[in-house]
């Protein structure tokens, strides 16, 4: 199971946000796209692949779907 560069960056952003908020808040896909300076459409395929691998937890927030560190 090879992890490409974008997947590593996404997982790092999720982990950094988890550490910043002590695991109390999730990060949205749009926030990840902004931090990595790529469009959401480019990021969507990577997020779907990581979700299939169960690399993180997804929860529904008030306004967005949020991604939490597993």
Protein Blocks (a to p, Z undefined) as FASTA:
>chain_A
ZZdfklmmmmmmmmmmmmmnnopaccdfklmmmmnopafklmmmmmmmmmmnopaccddd
fkbccdddZZ
